[in-house]
Amino acid sequence: MFIHPAKSALLVRLGLWIRRSLFQIADRIVPVQYALFERSIGLSETMMISVVCEAQVPELVSEGPISTRELARLTQMNADVMHRILRALSARGIFHMMPGTEGLVSHTRLSRGLLNETAHASHEWAQYFGSVGNVGAWADLRTSLLDGRSAFDRVFGETVWEWFAKNPAAEENFAQSMMGVTRIQVPIILDLYDFSQHTRLCDVGGGRGTLLSAILRSHPGVRAILCDGPGVLSSAESLLAAAGVRDRVELIPGNFFKAVPEGADCYLLKNILHDWNDDVCIQILKTVYRAMQKGQTLVVIEQLIEPTQSNALASFSDIQMLVACSDGRERSSAEIEGLLKGAGFAESRTHFHPITCVIVAHK
Ligand SMILES: C[S@@+](CC[C@H](N)C(=O)[O-])C[C@H]1O[C@@H](n2cnc3c(N)ncnc32)[C@H](O)[C@@H]1O
């Protein structure tokens, strides 16, 4: 197993280290109960951000300072509760409520980041984290602590993907959120791996094709297959067209538990394995292995986490995967390598970055 740190990874590590140090200083200058109380009320902040995004409050505030009464009128919400939520959020630096007014609200750097046209999809993530599906699953975390199993499947009686198929608005919200994450990860992935060495890629569980679009735009000689459920693929059409790559992408519905398309020379699995437990991951990897020819490449893209190393993003994502996906988890490079070997792949090579990593294996 080889591990290569990418250059920009050092800057990201430094930024995260400075941020963590400042938080530690901030915690030391307040009473310990205050610091803990603030951590314990995270749920209320999640819900308040989620509902104001759902009501399109960030968009209305961007027209200029606006009163909470007017916001309530425009969104047809309760004026008293609108005022109280925005007052609470402004205490956390999300929106600014001007003192001495009847509740005039303007943007801060953070609330402006919640505008729904921003590429990183903070607006969509905020809605997703406060959604009935996600909060309903988190409410049963105590049972997961007892039985070690995913909360979502237990609470809703089906996997999140089956549930999304019956709840198109929630599916759309999640897909938009994932597209935002992928847009942040794309420059890192393109830096970590040279896709121009391949002629035809197949992105398995590739969602709306955000990653494929970016790869194809960077490498005009490459063609691709996008494989996902039929509902997801139909919504990918217009996005691929808007990216100018529709004529280079074949949309082929597939199920990674049964069969995925043959005929590519490089297969991609991005943020798929962390949704599932080890046995299911090996099943998915074996399906992809069957579609591949000897010597062909598999590129797995995941954030990696070592057993005793806490990381602000991956450690949280690890529990989010446990709660909201089917016994999902974030893994170490050795654990991913174990899964790859379990499915028959030869030795893998890990290209490391604190935001996302690229693991390359061959059949
Ligand atoms: C966490 S999302 C990742 C999407 C994309 N790879 C990305 O990183 O943006 C998981 C994807 O797996 C797809 N998926 C779930 N079950 C699947 C199955 N049985 N076969 C193929 N795709 C599936 C979902 O529709 C979804 O697009």
The ligand as an ORCA input file, in Angstrom:
! r2SCAN-3c Opt
* xyz 0 1
  C     -23.886      9.086     -1.807
  S     -24.551      9.113     -3.422
  C     -23.064      9.367     -4.374
  C     -23.362      9.959     -5.711
  C     -22.101     10.326     -6.525
  N     -21.224      9.197     -6.714
  C     -21.372     11.462     -5.838
  O     -20.383     11.229     -5.185
  O     -21.865     12.596     -5.946
  C     -24.890      7.394     -3.742
  C     -25.420      7.120     -5.135
  O     -25.635      5.699     -5.261
  C     -26.800      5.505     -6.030
  N     -27.298      4.146     -5.753
  C     -27.896      3.683     -4.617
  N     -28.193      2.380     -4.744
  C     -27.775      1.994     -5.986
  C     -27.773      0.760     -6.692
  N     -28.281     -0.345     -6.132
  N     -27.230      0.721     -7.933
  C     -26.702      1.858     -8.503
  N     -26.676      3.061     -7.874
  C     -27.202      3.133     -6.637
  C     -27.730      6.610     -5.550
  O     -28.785      6.848     -6.451
  C     -26.763      7.773     -5.430
  O     -26.672      8.494     -6.632
*
